[in-house]
Amino acid sequence: MERAKAILQRDRKKRLEAGHPWVFAGEINRVEGEAAPGDLVDLVTHQGKYLATGYWNPKSQITVRVTSYKPIEAMDEAYFRERFMQCAQHRSRFVNGHDCRLVYGEADFLPGLIVDRFGGVLVVQLLTLGMDIRREAIVAALVAVFAPQGIYERSDVSVRELEGIEQRTGVLYGECPRIVDILENGLQMEVDIVEGQKTGYFFDQRENRASIAPLMLGWGARSGIQLKPVEEGSPSSAPSDDTGTLASLNEEKLVPVNANGKVVTFPYWDGATVLECFAHTGSFTLHACKYGAKKVTCLDVSEHAIETARRNVVRNGFEERVEFVVADAFEYLRRQVKGIEERQERGSAKAVDTSKKMGEAGRKWDVVILDPPAFTKSKNAIEGAVRGYKDINLHGMKLVNEGGYLVTASCSYHMRPELFLETIQAAAIDAGKTLRLIDWRAAGKDHPQIVGVNEGHYLKFGIFEVRSR
């Protein structure tokens, strides 16, 4: 039986020829032949020239999603095996570690399919009807290529409803413990594959988390701590030491000494103070500690998230350097800024009402990290998203010590990179700050991007030095 053909409009934009894998309903003139929802159709020009093959769903605005630019017989187990082997090859080349995103939808030429690997468990999302009806073939191919302990489905996303299918979760294969241990950049973490956000963890920031390493050291001098030489066998020439530490440092040439001439024994004396907002499971907190931070404030509005972050901190041995806060990030940032302003007013006032106690707010940090969830998922809400991003970045940079760093991100696709930068700059103007862009990044290498498919270019990540004007 000949496959159905979707005849494209004569006057359409040639997005398909430019590599975009989506064909919208308005780009199709007519369908010739019979095809059930989810079936493969061939995409042809109004002149009958073959362009691609994809699965179609008349209930979706994205009516056809391209799965091949050459004719294929079927999306069967053999098809998925071949695609998964290509995915595995890419990750083995570019990803340092076992735990990662194995399949990234359109960017891996498998539109509507997400697969993350956590330890021995694969967590999958089937986002479209075309993938949903091929669940058995997908599972069989995943088992053949990756040999997992278990496969768990997390298709509890609203986009499925736009495809005319219900949300669903559950075990698809083998054994799937709810809590799975992973390793990222040498750090141990637990992932809740059942209740965690999305598939349980956000791999897209792996390289970005590692990029904060240079920010974590070099702060001791601000506290008056300097490295000073100790002459062996001449304790009288060394700085005074009340702790007895110098006796064990005979082989050391330099030791940290504070402004009072005392040896500093705290091992993280040169580390940064860090605030992580929207911490989720505390991934940036863990990386900050790994790279030498002195003290980290880990904040999230979710008690469940903070409890997970707490366990992750303990399992890496960082508990003495981390404090946890359950609070709304917007309110917390505003409260700290207000506290600073009140202290400044009190310091400049000629007459001070000492009966009015100062609150605990008004703190500053060397590094402030903002990694919020998406503030908009549609063009209609972009104005509100801009206000939200400006708000947190304005208050966030006000809480950065002079010459410190603002680390900020946006995962909203509709917040285009240039608009995100404009919003941060507008916040800096209102805050009276000058920003130097130190680093600008996107998602990691296990989240490749197809050139011309802007929908895949969702993550923006920047590191800015903050100075007052």
C-alpha positions, 0 to 999 in steps of 0.5 A, a space after each residue: 500500500 502506497 504511503 500517504 503524502 502531505 502536499 505542502 503549500 506553494 507559498 509557504 516559507 521553506 523552513 523544511 528545506 532549511 532543516 526545521 523538523 516541524 510542519 504546521 497545519 497551515 503549511 499543508 495544502 492537502 493529504 493524499 491517501 489514507 493515514 491514521 493519526 501517528 502514521 508516517 507520511 511523506 512530505 512533498 512540494 506542490 510539484 510532487 518533489 519528495 522532501 522528508 518523511 515524518 509522523 502526522 497528527 491532525 489534532 496537533 498544530 505541529 501536524 507533521 514532525 520529521 523523522 527522516 530526510 530519506 524515505 524509510 519503511 517504518 519507525 520500528 525497533 531497528 529504526 530506533 536501534 540505529 538512532 540510539 546507537 548514534 545518540 550513544 556515539 555522540 555522548 561517548 565523544 562529548 560527555 564526560 560521565 555516564 549520567 546524561 541526556 541520551 536522547 534530546 528529541 528533534 536535536 537527535 532526529 527523534 522528535 517527541 522523545 526524551 531519554 535521561 540516564 540516571 545510574 542504571 535507570 533510563 527515564 523517558 518522556 514520550 511527548 507526542 502521539 507519534 512516539 506514544 504509539 511506538 512505546 514498545 519498539 522504543 523500549 525494546 531498542 533502549 534495552 538492546 542498545 543501553 542494557 539498563 536496569 530499568 526504564 521509567 516513564 515520566 510522560 506527565 507533561 501537559 504538552 501531551 494533551 495538545 496531542 490528544 493523549 493523556 499524561 502517564 507515568 510508570 515502570 516500562 521495564 525492569 527495576 526502577 528504584 525511586 531514588 537513584 544515585 548519579 555522579 556529576 563532575 565528581 559530585 554524588 547526588 540523588 535523583 527522585 525519578 518519580 517526584 522530581 521535576 521533569 525527568 528528575 534532574 536537569 542535565 543541561 547545566 552540567 558544563 555551566 555548573 563547572 564553569 563557576 569554579 574560577 569564581 570560588 577562590 581568591 577572596 581571602 585578601 578582602 578579609 585581610 588574610 595573606 599568605 606569609 612565609 615561615 622560616 624553618 627552624 626559626 619560630 621566632 620569625 614566624 607570625 604568632 600562633 595561638 593554636 599550635 598549628 605552626 608546629 605541624 607546618 614545618 614543611 610548609 613555606 607559606 601559611 594564611 595569616 590574618 590582619 592580627 598576625 594569627 594563623 588561619 586554620 579554616 581550610 576554606 579561608 580563600 573561598 567565596 560566600 555564595 547565594 544560590 536561589 531556585 536551588 532545586 536539588 542544590 546542584 550549584 551549591 554542591 559545585 560551589 563547595 567542591 571548588 572551594 566556597 567558604 559559605 553557601 546559602 542554598 534557597 528554594 521555595 520547596 521544602 521537598 527540594 531543600 530536603 533533597 539538597 540537604 541530603 546531597 550536601 551531606 553525602 558530599 561532606 559539605 554540611 559545615 559550609 552550607 545553610 538552607 533556606 526555604 523561602 520565595 526567592 523574590 521575597 527573600 531577595 527583596 528583603 535582603 535589599 531592603 535590609 541593606 538600604 535600611 542599614 545605609 539610611 541608619 548609617 547616614 542619619 544624624 540622629 538614630 533611633 536605637 530602640 528600633 532593632 535591626 533585622 537579620 536582612 541586609 546580607 551580601 555575597 561574593 557570588 549570587 546564582 539565579 537559576 529560575 524555572 521558565 517564567 513563560 511558555 508562550 509569546 503572550 506572557 513574555 512581558 510578565 517574564 521580562 518583569 520577572 527576570 528584571 526583578 530577580 536580577 536587579 535585586 540579585 546584583 544589589 546583593 553582590 559584594 563590590 567586584 563580585 559576580 552575578 551568575 544568572 540563567 533563563 530556560 524560557 525559549 521565548 526569552 530570546 538571548 538578546 532580550 535576556 541580555 537587554 533585560 539584565 542591562 536594564 536591571 543594571 541601569 536601575 541598580 546603578 551597576 556596571 556589568 562585565 560579561 565574563 562568560 556566556 553559555 547555552 545547554 551542554 553537549 548532551 543537548 545539541 542544537 540544530 542550526 535554524 531550529 530556534 525552539 531548541 536554543 532555550 537556555 541562556 547562562 551568563 556570568 557577570 562581574 558587578 561593580 557600582 557606578 
